[in-house]
Amino acid sequence: MSRKYKFGDSSELYFISFAVINWVDLFIRKEYKDIVLDSWRFCQKEKGLEIYGGCIMSSHVHMIVGTTGRPLEKIIGEMKSFTSRNLRKAIEGNPGESRKKWITEMMKQTGLDNNNNNDWQLWQQHNQPIELRTPEMFHQKLQYIHDNPVEAGFVEREEDYWYSSARDFYGKKGLIELSYIV
């Protein structure tokens, strides 16, 4: 893996993306998206995660993140591990999940095929962190995050997508607390 896909200086902000294995559209259910949001809130409160922007799409997540101390690599790894375990429980325990067998078999097989896992893999291994070295890079990535639901055809206006930080930039209350550059 090249250095451009690793976290470097944890005092900097990073744009990250991570996706469900095989780009499965897992986050079409509110309860699954809420597990991700709960994890973000916990990491903000307990692990020093700063979130400057984010969006939960149907098969992947985009974020701009920083930290108040702990290495970002550790925080993001713990967040992905937590959400994987809790999403597994939610999928397996959801009587209305029509794709349960297909999803669980795929994730179990992927986990068994990957030496980094024991028996389950929900997220693809990489985060593709990109250090945001300039204000222009920050704003370009933030706009990319906010444009994602519009480009996907979920909404006409970026501020109308509930699971995006765009709401906060249009005077609407978002679903998580954001950090801001001053």
N, C-alpha and C positions, 0 to 999 in steps of 0.2 A: 504494500500500500504506500502510495507516495505521501510525502509530508503535507501536501496541500489538503489532504483529507484527514488530518489529525488536529486536535486542539493544541495550540501553542500557549501563548501567554494568557493566563486566566484573568488578567486584568483588562483584557479587551472584550469587545462584543463580537458575537458570532452569529451568522445565519446558519441554521441547521435544518435538515430535512431528513425524515425517516419514514419508511413505508412498511406496510404490512407485507408479509411474504406473498409473492406472486401477485402483488397489487390487488389483493382481495378487497372488495368494497365492504369492509367490516363496519365502518362508522356511518351506516345508514340508520342505525337505531340510537335514539337519544341516550338510553342507559349506557351504551358503550362509550359514547362521547363524554358522558358525565364522569366516567371512570378516569379518562385522560385529564379532564379538568380538575378533578379532585386530587390527582397526583401532582399536577402543576401547582395547585394551592399549597399542598403539603410541602413540596420542595421549596416554594417561596418562603414559607413560614419557618421551616425546620432546617433547611439545607443551604440557605443563602442564594437560591436561584432568583435572578432578576429576569423578568420577561418584558421585553420592549415591543414585541409584536408576535402574533401567532395566528394560526388558522388550522382547524381540523377539517380536512377534506374527507371524502368517503374512504380512501385507501391510504392516505398519508397525512403527515403533519409537517408544517413549516413553522419555524420560530426564529426570533432574534433574541438571544439570551446573553446574559453576563452573570457574574457571581460576586458575592461580597466576601469571598475567602476560599471556600472549598474548590478544588479543581473541577472545572466544568465537565471533564471527561467522566469523573466519578458520579457527579450529580445526574447527568444524562443517562449513564449506565444504570444507576439505581432506579431512576424514573422508568426507564424502558422495562427493567426487570419487574418492578412493582405492577406496572400496567399490564404486562404480559400475564402474570399470575392471576390478577384480578379479572382480566378480560376472559381468561380461560374459564374461571369459575362462573362468570356471568353467561358465557356461551353455553357451557355444559348444563347450567341450571335453568336456562331459559326455555320453558315449554313451548313458547311461540317461535322459537328460532327454527325456521324451516330448513336452513342450511347447516344445521348443527353437525350432522354426521360428516358432510363434505368438508366443512371447515376444520373440525377436530382431527379428522384423519390426515388432512393435508399438513396441518401444523405439527402433529405427532411425527409424521414421516420426515418432514423437514428437520425437526429437532433431532431425530435419530441419525439423520444423514450428516449432521453438523457436529464436529467434535467439541465445539464450544458449549453445547447444550446436553442435557441429560435425556429429556423425553419430549420437549415441546419447544417450538419456536414460533413466535407471533411476528416479531419485527425482523426486517432485514438487518444484517449485522452493522451496516455503516450509518453514519449520521451526516456525512459529507460536510463537516464544518468549514465555513469560509470566514476568515477573520475580516471584520469590517474596519478597514484602516482609515477610511475617510467619511465625512458626513454624506458625500455623494453616494458612496457604496451603501451606507445605512439606508438612505432614503430610497435608493433603487430597489433594494431587497424588501423593504417594508411595502413599497408599492406593488412589487411582485406578489407578496403574500396576500395583500388585500385584493388584488386583481384575480386571484385564483378562483374563487367561487363564481365570479362573473364570467371568466373564460370557460368554466365548466358548465355554464348555463344554469346554475342553481338560483341565481338572483340577477336582477338587472343592474342593481346598484350595490357596490361593495359594502356599504354601511347597513344593508338589509340582511346580511348573512349573520346569524346568531353566533356562530362558532368562529368568529374572526375578531381580531382587535380593531378592525376598521371602525366598528361602532363607536369606540372611544374617541376617535378622531373627528367624529361628526356630532359630538355632543350627546350621544346616546350612551347609556350605561352598558358596558360590556360584561362578560361573564367572569372575567378575572381582573385582578388589579394589575395595572401595568406600571413599569418603571419608565421614566422619561429622561431624555438627555436634556441637561440644563445648560 
